[in-house]
């Protein structure tokens, strides 16, 4: 199981690395094609012609949900005075050459509208159904996309009012749903960390809760469409969904453990036989084995095969937990006595012990 998870993680890492490399190579190639296009057109541009580097996507390309790259082509948006010209080159060398009326109705702010936006802010340019999507080319720096894309409208159509989302970055604290998701996710994380810090119960079969952790991920990610429908930008909605998914993946197993513990009848003393290296196995079949290597010095004082009582908790959910309250008291007292023993010259206390980790 563990080896399978490690292989899956390695495969996932390799795939992500491959996507990043492909994206970097494509960005580099299209940038070179854009530079060549600029050098070609620059001689024919007069001082009255303003131009902008842009990313471009056709409506068909932009509508795709399953695509690896965020834009279809790189090129130039040229202000020709009475109209706008878009000249772009695709990664395979194909060209797109369009002319757009220089009117408010032909240049519209779309912003960051979800995963399709590829973390960029976009303009919709054109009339009727003959439109393309244009975003300021900020390279790999998507954070600057909003300001740079909004500046295109400010420059070309200074009298056109801008959408509120173009004027400032998203204010999470002013959006009730986004704020609620953030507070809930952080609250779950803090509560779980506090629980892990103070609990004296140890889950003996961690794999029994893996499925609960995995269940929390899709529940958290399911908030993404809800956030985008409530006008949360795609980038922020994606981050909040991942944050909530991670919080649920951590909090749900911890809450399940505490619930099973509270519903149980309390700890039951069960006999365990000591094996080598602080490993203990139950005398009677039923409960799982217990590993206590964090206090292995304490167990070295006992003979292998000796019998010890451990407090085991099992509630109606069927989870096996070790109640370490009594055991922790015993081990702390033992380590304290070892530390208090006077050290003989050139020797260490019995077992060379030091205080156990919590």
Buried (B, 14 or more C-beta within 10 A) or exposed (E): EEEEEEEEEEEEEEEEEEEEEEBEEBBEBBBEBBEEBBEEBEEEBEEEBBBBBBBBBBEEBBEEEEBEBBBBBBBBBBBBEEEBBBBBBBBEEEEBEBEBBBEEEBBBBBBBBBBBBBBBBBBBBBEEEEBBBBBBBBEEEBEEBBBBBBEBBEEBBEEBEEEEBBEEEBEBEEBEBBBEBBEBBEEBBEBBEEBEEEBBBBBBEEEBBEEBBEBBBEEBBEBBEEBBEEBBBBBBBBBBBBBBBBBBBBBBBBBBBBBBBEEBEEBBEBEBBBBEEBBBEBEEEEBBEBBBEEBBBBBBEEEEEEEBEBBBBBBEEEBBBBBBEBBBEEBBEBBEEBEEEEEEEEEEBEBEBEEBEE
